[in-house]
Amino acid sequence: MKIRILCIILLGININSCNRDFEFTPSIIPWAGEYTSRTENLGNEFSPLTISADGVLRIDNEEIMNYAFKDSVLTFEQQSVNGSEISASLTFSQFGETKTFSGTIDSNNIRGTTIPLTLFQGTYETVTSLGWGTFYSPLVVRWDGTVLIADVEITFEYDEASTRLTFERQRQTIKGQVPQGVVNFAEATWGDYTFSGTINPRLDDGPVTFIGALAE
């Protein structure tokens, strides 16, 4: 629905007025997130698709100005995205905590997904290269989305589209050290979850290999 807002802000003797139109689509907000997408015949040309917490839609970092969202279906008519005129019809679904969409963009099939960190819940036995071995083991992803390394809870950032977890040097040391690192979670060919990446074991160390797999 289109809402016209007329606002007047009175502060002391200063008056500021504004008058503008905007499209308000509250039903899309529960689908907020960044979706890695792949388009038939076009690969990741229109990736990622992002929906902000206030309902702003972007494809490949280009804002889609006019769209409709009803009954979990997102549609928009011809709009320019990085020099290409595109239209789309996308249906959103949720399986557990994983949000996905599928549909068409200019007659090409497209699919996208977000993957929450809690999907990788469990205890991972880890190995760090260059003689560090199991020093930073285990890495634990809890049901509530918190993460521990060697029994110490860490602060981190997690990207749902790339399944990448990044942690900077912590205030609380881990076995007397202040590591930082970045890892990517994935599903192994045998069905369990794994991660791979790098960790800087000590303050002045460079990155070394850091891998893990779910403990049996």
Secondary structure, DSSP 8 states (H G I E B T S, - for coil): -EEEEEEEEEETTEEEEEEEEEE--GGGGGG-EEEEEEETTTBTTT--EEE-TT--EEETTEE--S-EEETTEEEEEEEEETTEEEEEEEEEEEETTEEEEEEEETTEEEEEEE--GGGG-EEEEEEETTTTBTTT--EEE-TTS-EEETTEEE--EEETTTTEEEE---SS-BTTB--EEEEEEEE-TTS-EEEEEEEE-STT---EEEEEEE--
